Structure formats: C-alpha cells, structure tokens
C-alpha cells in the first residue's frame, strides 16, 4: 500500500469499515510511514476529540490509537489461525473419506 491509498483508507479504518486484509495492509503501512501515521493521528484526534470534548473526557491519542492498530494485527492473526484450522479439518475429512472408501 502506498501513501495515497493509505490516506484514502484513514477514515474507513477509524470507522472500522476496512476488511481484515485491507486493515492489515493499512496498519503495516502507517507503522512504517511517519507522514501517514501523522495524518492518521490528526484524523483520530479530530474524530475522537470532538466527542470527548463534549463529554469532558480525557483523550490519550497515542496509546488509544496504538491499541486500535494492535487490535487489527490481533484480528488478522486470529483470522489466519482460523483459516489454517479449517484447512486442517477439511484435509482430515478428505483423508478419512478417501481411506474409508478404499
């Protein structure tokens, strides 16, 4: 993902509207690109800050944004593990079917 694509995804990411693959690519990019991380931080502060100001809540942009980025990585890891587990189950069922038919 390049900077132009990442910047188009910022609002979708903040609204949790990216699929897991797109979100992972986005997170990988912003973690390695200072400019895109800065843009994401500004957008996050604007979107969260307005609602928090209305409620007089404190906002810790850095840690909250980092937590959101980490959740994407965790979801991607779980998604990959589930796909691998499903593949293994299907493989075992096929083996049982083939061996049972012999």
MODELLER restraints for C-alpha pairs under 7 A, 6 or more apart:
rsr = mdl.restraints
at = mdl.atoms
rsr.add(forms.Gaussian(group=physical.xy_distance, feature=features.Distance(at['CA:1:A'], at['CA:25:A']), mean=6.36, stdev=0.5))
rsr.add(forms.Gaussian(group=physical.xy_distance, feature=features.Distance(at['CA:1:A'], at['CA:26:A']), mean=6.94, stdev=0.5))
rsr.add(forms.Gaussian(group=physical.xy_distance, feature=features.Distance(at['CA:1:A'], at['CA:29:A']), mean=6.43, stdev=0.5))
rsr.add(forms.Gaussian(group=physical.xy_distance, feature=features.Distance(at['CA:3:A'], at['CA:36:A']), mean=6.54, stdev=0.5))
rsr.add(forms.Gaussian(group=physical.xy_distance, feature=features.Distance(at['CA:6:A'], at['CA:26:A']), mean=5.91, stdev=0.5))
rsr.add(forms.Gaussian(group=physical.xy_distance, feature=features.Distance(at['CA:7:A'], at['CA:36:A']), mean=6.71, stdev=0.5))
rsr.add(forms.Gaussian(group=physical.xy_distance, feature=features.Distance(at['CA:10:A'], at['CA:40:A']), mean=6.11, stdev=0.5))
rsr.add(forms.Gaussian(group=physical.xy_distance, feature=features.Distance(at['CA:12:A'], at['CA:18:A']), mean=5.87, stdev=0.5))
rsr.add(forms.Gaussian(group=physical.xy_distance, feature=features.Distance(at['CA:13:A'], at['CA:23:A']), mean=6.72, stdev=0.5))
rsr.add(forms.Gaussian(group=physical.xy_distance, feature=features.Distance(at['CA:20:A'], at['CA:76:A']), mean=6.13, stdev=0.5))
rsr.add(forms.Gaussian(group=physical.xy_distance, feature=features.Distance(at['CA:23:A'], at['CA:72:A']), mean=6.54, stdev=0.5))
rsr.add(forms.Gaussian(group=physical.xy_distance, feature=features.Distance(at['CA:24:A'], at['CA:72:A']), mean=6.33, stdev=0.5))
rsr.add(forms.Gaussian(group=physical.xy_distance, feature=features.Distance(at['CA:24:A'], at['CA:73:A']), mean=6.38, stdev=0.5))
rsr.add(forms.Gaussian(group=physical.xy_distance, feature=features.Distance(at['CA:24:A'], at['CA:76:A']), mean=6.83, stdev=0.5))
rsr.add(forms.Gaussian(group=physical.xy_distance, feature=features.Distance(at['CA:27:A'], at['CA:69:A']), mean=6.16, stdev=0.5))
rsr.add(forms.Gaussian(group=physical.xy_distance, feature=features.Distance(at['CA:30:A'], at['CA:36:A']), mean=5.31, stdev=0.5))
rsr.add(forms.Gaussian(group=physical.xy_distance, feature=features.Distance(at['CA:30:A'], at['CA:37:A']), mean=4.88, stdev=0.5))
rsr.add(forms.Gaussian(group=physical.xy_distance, feature=features.Distance(at['CA:31:A'], at['CA:37:A']), mean=6.57, stdev=0.5))
rsr.add(forms.Gaussian(group=physical.xy_distance, feature=features.Distance(at['CA:45:A'], at['CA:61:A']), mean=6.38, stdev=0.5))
rsr.add(forms.Gaussian(group=physical.xy_distance, feature=features.Distance(at['CA:49:A'], at['CA:59:A']), mean=6.98, stdev=0.5))
rsr.add(forms.Gaussian(group=physical.xy_distance, feature=features.Distance(at['CA:52:A'], at['CA:58:A']), mean=6.86, stdev=0.5))
